[in-house]
């Protein structure tokens, strides 16, 4: 009998930015990846023909939600500050080791520091990373 149950294990999700292994994720949707532009633009004519034009201006936006107490906040802050001084984007890798999904980019950078708030409850720090057009997304299932 074939196994028809797939299992995702968040502990097997690796997020590596530069050489930093990202840890200390917040509960809920803590890693969000979105493609910002359509791969192709198209326009239909009155006769039913469609023109399709490849959009070469594609990039990804990745949102990482970390716990306020995560030591990775300091790492990301340091990487962002260094990039602002030296203009040094870094590679990004997101790999689901409980399956075969992979997101990789040769160049990525932190868009800005997260909004900071303090209160009598633990907060999240939301880091937004953007990639260049040199990325790969391979979506797969889970084992």
C-alpha positions in Angstrom: 0.0 0.0 0.0 1.4 3.4 -1.0 2.0 6.1 1.6 -0.4 8.9 0.8 0.4 11.1 3.8 2.7 14.0 3.5 4.1 15.8 6.6 5.6 19.2 6.9 8.0 19.8 9.8 8.9 23.5 10.4 12.0 22.3 12.3 13.3 21.0 8.9 12.9 24.4 7.2 16.3 26.1 6.7 16.5 29.8 6.1 20.1 31.0 5.4 20.8 34.6 4.6 24.5 35.1 3.7 26.2 32.8 6.2 23.5 33.3 8.9 21.2 30.5 9.8 17.9 32.2 10.7 16.4 31.0 14.0 13.9 32.2 16.6 10.8 32.3 14.4 7.5 33.6 15.7 4.4 31.4 15.9 2.1 31.4 12.9 3.1 32.3 9.3 6.8 33.1 10.1 8.2 32.8 6.5 6.3 34.3 3.6 7.6 34.3 0.0 5.9 36.2 -2.8 6.8 36.9 -6.4 6.2 40.6 -7.1 5.5 40.6 -10.8 3.9 38.4 -13.3 6.3 36.2 -15.3 4.6 37.4 -18.5 2.5 40.3 -19.6 -0.1 39.7 -22.2 -2.6 41.6 -24.3 -5.4 40.2 -26.4 -6.4 41.6 -29.7 -9.9 41.9 -31.1 -9.3 38.9 -33.4 -8.5 36.6 -30.4 -4.7 36.6 -30.8 -2.7 37.1 -27.7 0.7 38.8 -27.4 2.8 37.5 -24.6 5.9 39.4 -23.4 8.4 38.0 -20.9 8.7 40.3 -17.9 12.4 40.5 -17.0 11.8 42.7 -14.0 10.9 39.9 -11.5 11.9 39.7 -7.9 10.9 38.0 -4.7 9.8 39.6 -1.4 10.4 37.4 1.7 9.0 38.3 5.0 10.6 36.7 8.1 8.7 37.0 11.4 11.0 36.5 14.4 10.3 36.6 18.1 11.3 39.8 19.8 13.9 37.8 21.9 15.5 36.0 18.9 19.2 36.6 18.7 18.8 36.5 14.9 17.4 40.1 15.2 20.9 41.3 16.1 22.4 39.3 13.2 20.0 40.7 10.7 20.4 44.2 12.0 24.2 43.9 11.6 23.9 42.5 8.1 21.5 45.4 7.2 23.8 48.0 8.6 26.8 46.5 6.7 24.9 46.5 3.5 23.9 50.1 4.0 27.6 51.1 4.3 29.2 48.7 1.8 26.3 48.0 -0.6 26.8 44.2 -0.3 23.8 42.1 -1.1 23.9 38.5 0.1 22.7 35.1 -1.2 19.5 33.6 0.3 18.5 30.0 0.6 15.2 28.6 1.9 15.0 24.8 1.9 12.3 22.5 3.1 14.2 19.4 4.2 10.9 17.6 4.9 10.2 17.8 1.2 11.9 19.2 -1.9 10.8 22.8 -2.0 13.6 25.3 -2.5 13.9 29.1 -2.9 17.4 30.4 -3.8 18.7 33.8 -4.8 22.2 35.0 -5.6 21.5 38.5 -4.4 19.2 39.6 -1.6 19.0 42.4 0.8 17.0 43.7 3.8 14.6 46.4 2.7 14.5 48.3 6.0 14.6 47.7 9.7 11.4 46.2 11.2 8.9 48.3 13.1 9.9 48.2 16.7 7.3 48.2 19.5 7.5 47.4 23.2 4.8 46.5 25.6 3.8 44.0 28.3 3.5 41.2 25.8 6.2 39.6 23.6 6.3 41.1 20.1 7.4 40.1 16.7 10.0 41.6 14.5 9.1 41.5 10.8 12.1 41.6 8.5 11.4 42.1 4.8 14.0 40.8 2.3 14.0 41.5 -1.4 15.9 39.5 -4.1 17.3 40.4 -7.5 15.9 38.8 -10.6 18.5 36.0 -10.2 16.3 33.7 -8.2 14.9 30.1 -8.4 11.7 28.9 -6.9 11.0 25.1 -6.9 7.7 24.2 -5.1 7.3 20.6 -4.2 5.3 18.5 -1.8 6.3 16.9 1.5 7.5 13.4 2.3 
